[in-house]
Amino acid sequence: MTKKSPFIFLVLFAIFQSCDDKEKNQQLTDRENVLLEKEKLFAKKESEYQSLIKLRDSIFSKKIL
């Protein structure tokens, strides 16, 4: 029985370690998803900003003429 004890502990350690990895992977996936949403929002705001800049420039060019 004593020869099996280290093997059992090794198996239990591997099981607990894999559970921790799953949690960390899920946390990483969640953080990546949040980051992607923030990047999409930033890209949308940048697009709106560029549109407003073009509108402003077109209004200024009409006033000058």
PyMOL Python script that loads the backbone (N, CA, C, O; Angstrom):
from pymol import cmd

cmd.read_pdbstr("""\
ATOM      1  N   MET A   1       0.815  -1.193   0.000  1.00  0.00           N
ATOM      2  CA  MET A   1       0.000   0.000   0.000  1.00  0.00           C
ATOM      3  C   MET A   1       0.864   1.265   0.000  1.00  0.00           C
ATOM      4  O   MET A   1       0.460   2.285  -0.559  1.00  0.00           O
ATOM      5  N   THR A   2       2.015   1.211   0.603  1.00  0.00           N
ATOM      6  CA  THR A   2       2.866   2.389   0.668  1.00  0.00           C
ATOM      7  C   THR A   2       3.442   2.731  -0.690  1.00  0.00           C
ATOM      8  O   THR A   2       3.759   3.895  -0.938  1.00  0.00           O
ATOM      9  N   LYS A   3       3.588   1.765  -1.574  1.00  0.00           N
ATOM     10  CA  LYS A   3       4.110   2.053  -2.909  1.00  0.00           C
ATOM     11  C   LYS A   3       3.072   2.786  -3.759  1.00  0.00           C
ATOM     12  O   LYS A   3       3.437   3.536  -4.665  1.00  0.00           O
ATOM     13  N   LYS A   4       1.806   2.582  -3.484  1.00  0.00           N
ATOM     14  CA  LYS A   4       0.748   3.239  -4.247  1.00  0.00           C
ATOM     15  C   LYS A   4       0.488   4.670  -3.771  1.00  0.00           C
ATOM     16  O   LYS A   4      -0.034   5.487  -4.529  1.00  0.00           O
ATOM     17  N   SER A   5       0.844   4.975  -2.538  1.00  0.00           N
ATOM     18  CA  SER A   5       0.563   6.293  -1.974  1.00  0.00           C
ATOM     19  C   SER A   5       1.177   7.428  -2.785  1.00  0.00           C
ATOM     20  O   SER A   5       0.468   8.387  -3.090  1.00  0.00           O
ATOM     21  N   PRO A   6       2.470   7.370  -3.155  1.00  0.00           N
ATOM     22  CA  PRO A   6       3.021   8.469  -3.961  1.00  0.00           C
ATOM     23  C   PRO A   6       2.315   8.602  -5.312  1.00  0.00           C
ATOM     24  O   PRO A   6       2.122   9.710  -5.811  1.00  0.00           O
ATOM     25  N   PHE A   7       1.937   7.477  -5.892  1.00  0.00           N
ATOM     26  CA  PHE A   7       1.237   7.513  -7.172  1.00  0.00           C
ATOM     27  C   PHE A   7      -0.122   8.184  -7.026  1.00  0.00           C
ATOM     28  O   PHE A   7      -0.521   8.971  -7.885  1.00  0.00           O
ATOM     29  N   ILE A   8      -0.832   7.881  -5.949  1.00  0.00           N
ATOM     30  CA  ILE A   8      -2.141   8.484  -5.702  1.00  0.00           C
ATOM     31  C   ILE A   8      -1.995   9.986  -5.500  1.00  0.00           C
ATOM     32  O   ILE A   8      -2.778  10.767  -6.040  1.00  0.00           O
ATOM     33  N   PHE A   9      -0.993  10.392  -4.722  1.00  0.00           N
ATOM     34  CA  PHE A   9      -0.767  11.814  -4.514  1.00  0.00           C
ATOM     35  C   PHE A   9      -0.424  12.520  -5.825  1.00  0.00           C
ATOM     36  O   PHE A   9      -0.854  13.648  -6.065  1.00  0.00           O
ATOM     37  N   LEU A  10       0.348  11.850  -6.662  1.00  0.00           N
ATOM     38  CA  LEU A  10       0.714  12.427  -7.955  1.00  0.00           C
ATOM     39  C   LEU A  10      -0.523  12.610  -8.832  1.00  0.00           C
ATOM     40  O   LEU A  10      -0.684  13.645  -9.478  1.00  0.00           O
ATOM     41  N   VAL A  11      -1.385  11.613  -8.851  1.00  0.00           N
ATOM     42  CA  VAL A  11      -2.613  11.693  -9.640  1.00  0.00           C
ATOM     43  C   VAL A  11      -3.519  12.806  -9.103  1.00  0.00           C
ATOM     44  O   VAL A  11      -4.069  13.588  -9.879  1.00  0.00           O
ATOM     45  N   LEU A  12      -3.672  12.876  -7.786  1.00  0.00           N
ATOM     46  CA  LEU A  12      -4.501  13.925  -7.194  1.00  0.00           C
ATOM     47  C   LEU A  12      -3.927  15.313  -7.489  1.00  0.00           C
ATOM     48  O   LEU A  12      -4.672  16.247  -7.787  1.00  0.00           O
ATOM     49  N   PHE A  13      -2.616  15.443  -7.406  1.00  0.00           N
ATOM     50  CA  PHE A  13      -1.973  16.717  -7.720  1.00  0.00           C
ATOM     51  C   PHE A  13      -2.244  17.114  -9.162  1.00  0.00           C
ATOM     52  O   PHE A  13      -2.546  18.276  -9.437  1.00  0.00           O
ATOM     53  N   ALA A  14      -2.140  16.165 -10.086  1.00  0.00           N
ATOM     54  CA  ALA A  14      -2.383  16.445 -11.509  1.00  0.00           C
ATOM     55  C   ALA A  14      -3.828  16.882 -11.736  1.00  0.00           C
ATOM     56  O   ALA A  14      -4.090  17.792 -12.522  1.00  0.00           O
ATOM     57  N   ILE A  15      -4.748  16.242 -11.058  1.00  0.00           N
ATOM     58  CA  ILE A  15      -6.166  16.595 -11.205  1.00  0.00           C
ATOM     59  C   ILE A  15      -6.418  18.013 -10.704  1.00  0.00           C
ATOM     60  O   ILE A  15      -7.066  18.811 -11.381  1.00  0.00           O
ATOM     61  N   PHE A  16      -5.898  18.324  -9.507  1.00  0.00           N
ATOM     62  CA  PHE A  16      -6.096  19.669  -8.960  1.00  0.00           C
ATOM     63  C   PHE A  16      -5.398  20.726  -9.801  1.00  0.00           C
ATOM     64  O   PHE A  16      -5.910  21.834  -9.962  1.00  0.00           O
ATOM     65  N   GLN A  17      -4.241  20.390 -10.332  1.00  0.00           N
ATOM     66  CA  GLN A  17      -3.506  21.341 -11.162  1.00  0.00           C
ATOM     67  C   GLN A  17      -4.280  21.630 -12.448  1.00  0.00           C
ATOM     68  O   GLN A  17      -4.333  22.777 -12.891  1.00  0.00           O
ATOM     69  N   SER A  18      -4.872  20.618 -13.042  1.00  0.00           N
ATOM     70  CA  SER A  18      -5.620  20.818 -14.285  1.00  0.00           C
ATOM     71  C   SER A  18      -6.869  21.652 -14.034  1.00  0.00           C
ATOM     72  O   SER A  18      -7.276  22.421 -14.905  1.00  0.00           O
ATOM     73  N   CYS A  19      -7.479  21.517 -12.874  1.00  0.00           N
ATOM     74  CA  CYS A  19      -8.644  22.349 -12.546  1.00  0.00           C
ATOM     75  C   CYS A  19      -8.238  23.811 -12.451  1.00  0.00           C
ATOM     76  O   CYS A  19      -8.952  24.689 -12.935  1.00  0.00           O
ATOM     77  N   ASP A  20      -7.113  24.071 -11.841  1.00  0.00           N
ATOM     78  CA  ASP A  20      -6.627  25.437 -11.718  1.00  0.00           C
ATOM     79  C   ASP A  20      -6.325  26.021 -13.099  1.00  0.00           C
ATOM     80  O   ASP A  20      -6.600  27.195 -13.348  1.00  0.00           O
ATOM     81  N   ASP A  21      -5.773  25.226 -13.979  1.00  0.00           N
ATOM     82  CA  ASP A  21      -5.487  25.693 -15.334  1.00  0.00           C
ATOM     83  C   ASP A  21      -6.772  26.057 -16.072  1.00  0.00           C
ATOM     84  O   ASP A  21      -6.805  27.035 -16.819  1.00  0.00           O
ATOM     85  N   LYS A  22      -7.809  25.286 -15.867  1.00  0.00           N
ATOM     86  CA  LYS A  22      -9.080  25.583 -16.530  1.00  0.00           C
ATOM     87  C   LYS A  22      -9.630  26.919 -16.056  1.00  0.00           C
ATOM     88  O   LYS A  22     -10.144  27.703 -16.855  1.00  0.00           O
ATOM     89  N   GLU A  23      -9.523  27.178 -14.763  1.00  0.00           N
ATOM     90  CA  GLU A  23     -10.005  28.441 -14.227  1.00  0.00           C
ATOM     91  C   GLU A  23      -9.186  29.613 -14.781  1.00  0.00           C
ATOM     92  O   GLU A  23      -9.738  30.648 -15.154  1.00  0.00           O
ATOM     93  N   LYS A  24      -7.879  29.434 -14.827  1.00  0.00           N
ATOM     94  CA  LYS A  24      -7.017  30.497 -15.347  1.00  0.00           C
ATOM     95  C   LYS A  24      -7.275  30.720 -16.828  1.00  0.00           C
ATOM     96  O   LYS A  24      -7.273  31.859 -17.295  1.00  0.00           O
ATOM     97  N   ASN A  25      -7.496  29.646 -17.565  1.00  0.00           N
ATOM     98  CA  ASN A  25      -7.805  29.786 -18.990  1.00  0.00           C
ATOM     99  C   ASN A  25      -9.121  30.511 -19.194  1.00  0.00           C
ATOM    100  O   ASN A  25      -9.246  31.333 -20.101  1.00  0.00           O
ATOM    101  N   GLN A  26     -10.102  30.213 -18.358  1.00  0.00           N
ATOM    102  CA  GLN A  26     -11.399  30.884 -18.459  1.00  0.00           C
ATOM    103  C   GLN A  26     -11.256  32.366 -18.129  1.00  0.00           C
ATOM    104  O   GLN A  26     -11.852  33.213 -18.794  1.00  0.00           O
ATOM    105  N   GLN A  27     -10.462  32.681 -17.098  1.00  0.00           N
ATOM    106  CA  GLN A  27     -10.237  34.082 -16.742  1.00  0.00           C
ATOM    107  C   GLN A  27      -9.537  34.813 -17.879  1.00  0.00           C
ATOM    108  O   GLN A  27      -9.878  35.953 -18.195  1.00  0.00           O
ATOM    109  N   LEU A  28      -8.565  34.161 -18.487  1.00  0.00           N
ATOM    110  CA  LEU A  28      -7.840  34.769 -19.604  1.00  0.00           C
ATOM    111  C   LEU A  28      -8.769  34.993 -20.793  1.00  0.00           C
ATOM    112  O   LEU A  28      -8.710  36.035 -21.445  1.00  0.00           O
ATOM    113  N   THR A  29      -9.618  34.023 -21.069  1.00  0.00           N
ATOM    114  CA  THR A  29     -10.575  34.154 -22.165  1.00  0.00           C
ATOM    115  C   THR A  29     -11.538  35.312 -21.896  1.00  0.00           C
ATOM    116  O   THR A  29     -11.851  36.091 -22.796  1.00  0.00           O
ATOM    117  N   ASP A  30     -12.001  35.414 -20.659  1.00  0.00           N
ATOM    118  CA  ASP A  30     -12.905  36.512 -20.299  1.00  0.00           C
ATOM    119  C   ASP A  30     -12.217  37.864 -20.470  1.00  0.00           C
ATOM    120  O   ASP A  30     -12.814  38.804 -20.994  1.00  0.00           O
ATOM    121  N   ARG A  31     -10.964  37.961 -20.029  1.00  0.00           N
ATOM    122  CA  ARG A  31     -10.226  39.222 -20.166  1.00  0.00           C
ATOM    123  C   ARG A  31     -10.010  39.566 -21.633  1.00  0.00           C
ATOM    124  O   ARG A  31     -10.102  40.732 -22.018  1.00  0.00           O
ATOM    125  N   GLU A  32      -9.721  38.556 -22.456  1.00  0.00           N
ATOM    126  CA  GLU A  32      -9.541  38.807 -23.888  1.00  0.00           C
ATOM    127  C   GLU A  32     -10.829  39.297 -24.527  1.00  0.00           C
ATOM    128  O   GLU A  32     -10.804  40.183 -25.381  1.00  0.00           O
ATOM    129  N   ASN A  33     -11.956  38.724 -24.116  1.00  0.00           N
ATOM    130  CA  ASN A  33     -13.249  39.150 -24.664  1.00  0.00           C
ATOM    131  C   ASN A  33     -13.562  40.592 -24.283  1.00  0.00           C
ATOM    132  O   ASN A  33     -14.067  41.360 -25.101  1.00  0.00           O
ATOM    133  N   VAL A  34     -13.263  40.955 -23.047  1.00  0.00           N
ATOM    134  CA  VAL A  34     -13.483  42.337 -22.611  1.00  0.00           C
ATOM    135  C   VAL A  34     -12.592  43.276 -23.414  1.00  0.00           C
ATOM    136  O   VAL A  34     -13.031  44.345 -23.838  1.00  0.00           O
ATOM    137  N   LEU A  35     -11.345  42.876 -23.619  1.00  0.00           N
ATOM    138  CA  LEU A  35     -10.422  43.703 -24.397  1.00  0.00           C
ATOM    139  C   LEU A  35     -10.899  43.863 -25.837  1.00  0.00           C
ATOM    140  O   LEU A  35     -10.805  44.955 -26.397  1.00  0.00           O
ATOM    141  N   LEU A  36     -11.403  42.804 -26.438  1.00  0.00           N
ATOM    142  CA  LEU A  36     -11.920  42.893 -27.807  1.00  0.00           C
ATOM    143  C   LEU A  36     -13.104  43.852 -27.889  1.00  0.00           C
ATOM    144  O   LEU A  36     -13.217  44.622 -28.843  1.00  0.00           O
ATOM    145  N   GLU A  37     -13.977  43.809 -26.899  1.00  0.00           N
ATOM    146  CA  GLU A  37     -15.117  44.730 -26.876  1.00  0.00           C
ATOM    147  C   GLU A  37     -14.645  46.178 -26.757  1.00  0.00           C
ATOM    148  O   GLU A  37     -15.181  47.070 -27.414  1.00  0.00           O
ATOM    149  N   LYS A  38     -13.640  46.402 -25.915  1.00  0.00           N
ATOM    150  CA  LYS A  38     -13.102  47.756 -25.772  1.00  0.00           C
ATOM    151  C   LYS A  38     -12.456  48.224 -27.077  1.00  0.00           C
ATOM    152  O   LYS A  38     -12.586  49.388 -27.455  1.00  0.00           O
ATOM    153  N   GLU A  39     -11.762  47.318 -27.760  1.00  0.00           N
ATOM    154  CA  GLU A  39     -11.142  47.683 -29.040  1.00  0.00           C
ATOM    155  C   GLU A  39     -12.198  48.012 -30.085  1.00  0.00           C
ATOM    156  O   GLU A  39     -12.026  48.947 -30.868  1.00  0.00           O
ATOM    157  N   LYS A  40     -13.290  47.252 -30.106  1.00  0.00           N
ATOM    158  CA  LYS A  40     -14.371  47.536 -31.049  1.00  0.00           C
ATOM    159  C   LYS A  40     -14.999  48.898 -30.761  1.00  0.00           C
ATOM    160  O   LYS A  40     -15.278  49.670 -31.678  1.00  0.00           O
ATOM    161  N   LEU A  41     -15.216  49.183 -29.483  1.00  0.00           N
ATOM    162  CA  LEU A  41     -15.785  50.469 -29.098  1.00  0.00           C
ATOM    163  C   LEU A  41     -14.849  51.610 -29.485  1.00  0.00           C
ATOM    164  O   LEU A  41     -15.301  52.643 -29.978  1.00  0.00           O
ATOM    165  N   PHE A  42     -13.557  51.429 -29.266  1.00  0.00           N
ATOM    166  CA  PHE A  42     -12.585  52.443 -29.627  1.00  0.00           C
ATOM    167  C   PHE A  42     -12.567  52.658 -31.140  1.00  0.00           C
ATOM    168  O   PHE A  42     -12.503  53.798 -31.602  1.00  0.00           O
ATOM    169  N   ALA A  43     -12.622  51.577 -31.910  1.00  0.00           N
ATOM    170  CA  ALA A  43     -12.631  51.692 -33.375  1.00  0.00           C
ATOM    171  C   ALA A  43     -13.879  52.440 -33.843  1.00  0.00           C
ATOM    172  O   ALA A  43     -13.815  53.246 -34.771  1.00  0.00           O
ATOM    173  N   LYS A  44     -15.006  52.170 -33.199  1.00  0.00           N
ATOM    174  CA  LYS A  44     -16.243  52.870 -33.560  1.00  0.00           C
ATOM    175  C   LYS A  44     -16.132  54.361 -33.254  1.00  0.00           C
ATOM    176  O   LYS A  44     -16.534  55.197 -34.063  1.00  0.00           O
ATOM    177  N   LYS A  45     -15.585  54.691 -32.086  1.00  0.00           N
ATOM    178  CA  LYS A  45     -15.412  56.099 -31.728  1.00  0.00           C
ATOM    179  C   LYS A  45     -14.425  56.782 -32.665  1.00  0.00           C
ATOM    180  O   LYS A  45     -14.619  57.939 -33.038  1.00  0.00           O
ATOM    181  N   GLU A  46     -13.381  56.080 -33.043  1.00  0.00           N
ATOM    182  CA  GLU A  46     -12.390  56.640 -33.970  1.00  0.00           C
ATOM    183  C   GLU A  46     -13.036  56.917 -35.330  1.00  0.00           C
ATOM    184  O   GLU A  46     -12.766  57.943 -35.954  1.00  0.00           O
ATOM    185  N   SER A  47     -13.874  56.013 -35.774  1.00  0.00           N
ATOM    186  CA  SER A  47     -14.571  56.194 -37.040  1.00  0.00           C
ATOM    187  C   SER A  47     -15.493  57.414 -36.977  1.00  0.00           C
ATOM    188  O   SER A  47     -15.524  58.227 -37.901  1.00  0.00           O
ATOM    189  N   GLU A  48     -16.238  57.531 -35.886  1.00  0.00           N
ATOM    190  CA  GLU A  48     -17.119  58.689 -35.715  1.00  0.00           C
ATOM    191  C   GLU A  48     -16.313  59.984 -35.659  1.00  0.00           C
ATOM    192  O   GLU A  48     -16.721  61.000 -36.223  1.00  0.00           O
ATOM    193  N   TYR A  49     -15.187  59.946 -34.990  1.00  0.00           N
ATOM    194  CA  TYR A  49     -14.321  61.120 -34.894  1.00  0.00           C
ATOM    195  C   TYR A  49     -13.824  61.538 -36.272  1.00  0.00           C
ATOM    196  O   TYR A  49     -13.839  62.721 -36.612  1.00  0.00           O
ATOM    197  N   GLN A  50     -13.387  60.567 -37.059  1.00  0.00           N
ATOM    198  CA  GLN A  50     -12.903  60.885 -38.404  1.00  0.00           C
ATOM    199  C   GLN A  50     -14.020  61.460 -39.273  1.00  0.00           C
ATOM    200  O   GLN A  50     -13.784  62.360 -40.080  1.00  0.00           O
ATOM    201  N   SER A  51     -15.216  60.949 -39.109  1.00  0.00           N
ATOM    202  CA  SER A  51     -16.361  61.493 -39.858  1.00  0.00           C
ATOM    203  C   SER A  51     -16.637  62.937 -39.459  1.00  0.00           C
ATOM    204  O   SER A  51     -16.913  63.782 -40.310  1.00  0.00           O
ATOM    205  N   LEU A  52     -16.560  63.211 -38.167  1.00  0.00           N
ATOM    206  CA  LEU A  52     -16.776  64.585 -37.710  1.00  0.00           C
ATOM    207  C   LEU A  52     -15.678  65.518 -38.199  1.00  0.00           C
ATOM    208  O   LEU A  52     -15.954  66.672 -38.524  1.00  0.00           O
ATOM    209  N   ILE A  53     -14.460  65.051 -38.258  1.00  0.00           N
ATOM    210  CA  ILE A  53     -13.352  65.868 -38.769  1.00  0.00           C
ATOM    211  C   ILE A  53     -13.598  66.216 -40.240  1.00  0.00           C
ATOM    212  O   ILE A  53     -13.392  67.355 -40.660  1.00  0.00           O
ATOM    213  N   LYS A  54     -14.038  65.230 -41.010  1.00  0.00           N
ATOM    214  CA  LYS A  54     -14.339  65.493 -42.425  1.00  0.00           C
ATOM    215  C   LYS A  54     -15.479  66.493 -42.564  1.00  0.00           C
ATOM    216  O   LYS A  54     -15.428  67.386 -43.410  1.00  0.00           O
ATOM    217  N   LEU A  55     -16.497  66.344 -41.741  1.00  0.00           N
ATOM    218  CA  LEU A  55     -17.623  67.274 -41.773  1.00  0.00           C
ATOM    219  C   LEU A  55     -17.154  68.680 -41.419  1.00  0.00           C
ATOM    220  O   LEU A  55     -17.528  69.644 -42.087  1.00  0.00           O
ATOM    221  N   ARG A  56     -16.352  68.802 -40.392  1.00  0.00           N
ATOM    222  CA  ARG A  56     -15.816  70.102 -39.986  1.00  0.00           C
ATOM    223  C   ARG A  56     -14.998  70.734 -41.103  1.00  0.00           C
ATOM    224  O   ARG A  56     -15.143  71.920 -41.400  1.00  0.00           O
ATOM    225  N   ASP A  57     -14.140  69.932 -41.716  1.00  0.00           N
ATOM    226  CA  ASP A  57     -13.295  70.441 -42.797  1.00  0.00           C
ATOM    227  C   ASP A  57     -14.129  70.890 -43.991  1.00  0.00           C
ATOM    228  O   ASP A  57     -13.819  71.893 -44.633  1.00  0.00           O
ATOM    229  N   SER A  58     -15.194  70.135 -44.284  1.00  0.00           N
ATOM    230  CA  SER A  58     -16.042  70.535 -45.418  1.00  0.00           C
ATOM    231  C   SER A  58     -16.781  71.834 -45.098  1.00  0.00           C
ATOM    232  O   SER A  58     -16.960  72.670 -45.984  1.00  0.00           O
ATOM    233  N   ILE A  59     -17.209  72.015 -43.859  1.00  0.00           N
ATOM    234  CA  ILE A  59     -17.883  73.267 -43.482  1.00  0.00           C
ATOM    235  C   ILE A  59     -16.921  74.428 -43.551  1.00  0.00           C
ATOM    236  O   ILE A  59     -17.274  75.496 -44.053  1.00  0.00           O
ATOM    237  N   PHE A  60     -15.696  74.240 -43.051  1.00  0.00           N
ATOM    238  CA  PHE A  60     -14.693  75.327 -43.121  1.00  0.00           C
ATOM    239  C   PHE A  60     -14.344  75.672 -44.550  1.00  0.00           C
ATOM    240  O   PHE A  60     -14.162  76.845 -44.874  1.00  0.00           O
ATOM    241  N   SER A  61     -14.246  74.681 -45.406  1.00  0.00           N
ATOM    242  CA  SER A  61     -13.872  74.970 -46.795  1.00  0.00           C
ATOM    243  C   SER A  61     -14.987  75.738 -47.514  1.00  0.00           C
ATOM    244  O   SER A  61     -14.700  76.552 -48.392  1.00  0.00           O
ATOM    245  N   LYS A  62     -16.239  75.496 -47.160  1.00  0.00           N
ATOM    246  CA  LYS A  62     -17.350  76.222 -47.755  1.00  0.00           C
ATOM    247  C   LYS A  62     -17.406  77.666 -47.257  1.00  0.00           C
ATOM    248  O   LYS A  62     -17.802  78.560 -48.004  1.00  0.00           O
ATOM    249  N   LYS A  63     -17.018  77.899 -46.018  1.00  0.00           N
ATOM    250  CA  LYS A  63     -17.042  79.239 -45.459  1.00  0.00           C
ATOM    251  C   LYS A  63     -15.955  80.099 -46.111  1.00  0.00           C
ATOM    252  O   LYS A  63     -16.139  81.296 -46.332  1.00  0.00           O
ATOM    253  N   ILE A  64     -14.839  79.473 -46.408  1.00  0.00           N
ATOM    254  CA  ILE A  64     -13.732  80.220 -47.012  1.00  0.00           C
ATOM    255  C   ILE A  64     -14.083  80.645 -48.439  1.00  0.00           C
ATOM    256  O   ILE A  64     -13.721  81.739 -48.872  1.00  0.00           O
ATOM    257  N   LEU A  65     -14.773  79.794 -49.153  1.00  0.00           N
ATOM    258  CA  LEU A  65     -15.125  80.107 -50.534  1.00  0.00           C
ATOM    259  C   LEU A  65     -16.224  81.104 -50.551  1.00  0.00           C
ATOM    260  O   LEU A  65     -16.675  81.509 -51.623  1.00  0.00           O
TER     261      LEU A  65
END
""", "prot")
cmd.dss("prot")
cmd.show_as("cartoon", "prot")
cmd.util.cbc("prot")
cmd.orient("prot")
